[in-house]
Amino acid sequence: MAQQKGRTAPDQLVFLLSLVPYLLEQRVVDVPTAAQHFGVTERELRDAVRLIATSGLPGATGTYQPNDLFDIDWDAFDDDDVIVIVHHVAIDDAPRLSAREAAALIAGLQYLSALPENAGSTQLPALLAKLTAGASAEPTRLAVAETAADETLALARRAVTEGRQLEFDYRNAIGERGRRTVDPLRIASLGADWYLQAYCHTREDVRNFRVDRMSALLVSDLPIGDHSGHEFSEALFHGSDTDLDVVVDVVPDALPLIADYLADASADEVEGRSRVTLRLAHYHGLKRLVAGLPGLVTVVAPAEARAVVAEWAAAGLAASAEASGA
């Protein structure tokens, strides 16, 4: 088929790849209608159909047999200018999701459907239906339960959207509790955790609050102040003079997962792993970081950091053994 003037080879390939699914979906379509749909001339459309009729995949013999090629109703095509594919190849051989793969994706979509910003979305339910229908077997039915953190996240998002102050009880990483009044600025996620970035009236500075540590939320009637003088970056955490340096060995592929904690961009290779320095506000946060990346992160130094993680792991192992023996 001659290439249309002004149409590049990639455009031509996209056209041909799009034509077959279109013809199969339409079942019966006349040449003028199909040409108008793709924005090509009727002659170009006819040439493309003739090219499709000479395409296919050789079978087990390595040579083309009649059933290895596309075929159309030539009488309808030549006499009535109508396209009907009567035999197609390769389309039905496309890989399909297993029931377990489809169930995992469906569970993720169910969680996304519950988020406030996706309320009323028609695209997610449609995608759920396609995943269910397209799996190789009936997906396992799963239900994603709403947690207290989901309700807290919804209220925090509401405060950000409406530009109103937010009050809540907060428990920090070392267990200290206190009531906070903040000007909510944005919601961000790091791994499986959600954070509220806000101007804290107690600290008189911008702070990050982990959503699952917030409780007794109250959206105030007071508007947030003007914080245009503050500089914000995409990174959630920033270094300070009181931060602690922790040396860890990390699987190279996992480095992007701890990018927000890196003290700098330098890394040394040690026995197939990347040795980097993390900057943390306290060692308590290190326990959760290591737990979230099992087998991917090993604490090297200082000794106090190693001891904190080792004691926490031993306590967890003891609790697990006690629960198994109960």
Buried (B, 14 or more C-beta within 10 A) or exposed (E): BEEBEEBEEEEBEEBBEEBBEEBEEBEEBBBEEBBEBBEBEBEBBBBBBEEBBEBBEEEEEEEEEEEBBBBBBEEBBEEEBBBBBEEBBEEEEEEEBEBEBBBBBBBEBBBBBBBBEEEEEEEBEEBBEEBBEEBEEEBEEEEBEEEEBBEBBBBBBBBBEEEBBBBBBBBBBEEEEEEBBBBBBEBBEBEEBBBBBBBBBEEEEBBBBBBBBBEEBEBBEEEBEEEEEEEEEEEBBEBEEEBBEBBBBBBEEBBEBBEBBBBEEEBEEEEEBBBBBBBBBEBBBBBBBBEBBEEBBBBBEEEEBBEBBEEBEEEEEEEEEEEEEE
